[in-house]
Amino acid sequence: MLCTILSGIVAISSLIFSAVALPQSASSPAVELDSVPSSIHDTVDIHNPQIHYHGRWDNLQGTWWAGSGLKLHVNNLQTLTLNLGPHTTSPLTSVGVSVDYGSYTTVNVSAGANAIPLPTKKGSGDAASVVRITTEGWQDNRMQLESIDINRGAILESYTPSQIRFQVIGDSLSAGQYLPQGVLQAWPVLTTEFLKAELNVNAQPGAALKDIPAWGNVHGVSYEFFKTEDTGYYYTTDHNYTTPWDFSKDQPAPTHIVIHIGANDASQNVTSTDFEQTYLTFVTRLRTIYHTQPILVFTPWGWPASDGSISYYYPGSYSKIVNDLHALGDENVFLVNTTGWIRWQDVFPDNTHPTVEGHQRIAGFFEEWLAEWGLKPQASWPTQP
């Protein structure tokens, strides 16, 4: 019932960050790729300001953390190729590709030229397209972008981000561990898709909030959130270090901060008093970056059992944390009570993590909570295809 990195205690150094693609959904099969002849494309520089990046990218333009990626708004787009560098996960990494805000399709990419499959546009030949490309997995998720090729005659245009932008901070319960398409089937993505919102996710399976080793993670989220890299850096031979994240790169800045964490602190026997103080210190540091944004604090939905019972970690601590922050003058922190959101039939029996349907249930309850709180979906995406 622990929020473990793997569904068992394994030899971490040999297995956790091996270059194996995540399993693919039967409804979204992985697509094999071919290269595009250089004579029929134009190359887009990766520093072009009209490319909209989200998530964490290092100084070699490589992704870290599940859910990092980019968005393109292109007129008359017919072919699209990502040229990836040698720091891309070998032999491949899995990304989700969404065209014109449609469902994400899993595409396996690797170092070299990767042609991204695009649907045939109906109607005008110069119709615009919005392409979103996002890493799926919490491990083996490095995509080092060197350049982008688009067909001759295609025109890269600006992408206008949504006015609603979420930053989600957590562990495996937010990263989509064990799901066929990883984070793309997890509640943070489902909720922000419903709201027509942007999303950054920093969620690390097995990690505690407190900066302690836990389930193969050498640091806790209270440390790693402020770094470019996720804790997989420790097992990465070509990038075995961390760098401070420049939060000015999160443009536009998030409008809402959501935190769901604590399962792995409990599994490492962090006391409730210690956990509460760690949480308060973490939020205080977040406030040096996110001065006015509302912070939504999830309580645990717990670990369901086959007999219908549910065990909860740190009972009473999350409401105490919110009350303490209010007492300190921070009234813009809100408790999201998730009790009852997850049942035994909503989790995988062998690890008690939410299934695809379980994450859909969580997203539905959270969307209801947000509506009652006052946040409604946008009528449309600001950038229209």
Buried (B, 14 or more C-beta within 10 A) or exposed (E): BBBBBBEEEEEBEEBBBEBEBBBBBEEBEBBEBEEBEEEEBEEBEBEEEBBBBBBBBBEBBBBBBBBBBBBBBBBBBBBBBBBBBEBBBEEBBBBBBBBBBEEBBBBBBBBBBBBBBBEEBEEEEEEBBBBBBBBBBBBBBBBBBBBBBBBEEBBBBEBEBBEBBBBBBBBBBBBBBBBBBBBBBBBBBBBBBBBBBBBBBBBBBBBBBBBBBBBBBBBBBBBBBBBBBBBBBBBBEEBEEBBEBEBEEBEEBBBBBBBBBBBBBBBBEBEBEEBBBBBBEBBEEBBEBBEEBBBBBBBBBBBBBEEEEBEBBBEEBBEBBBEBBEEEEBEBBBBBBBEEBBBBEBBBEEBBBBBBEBBBBBBBBBBEBBEEEEBEBEEEBEBEB
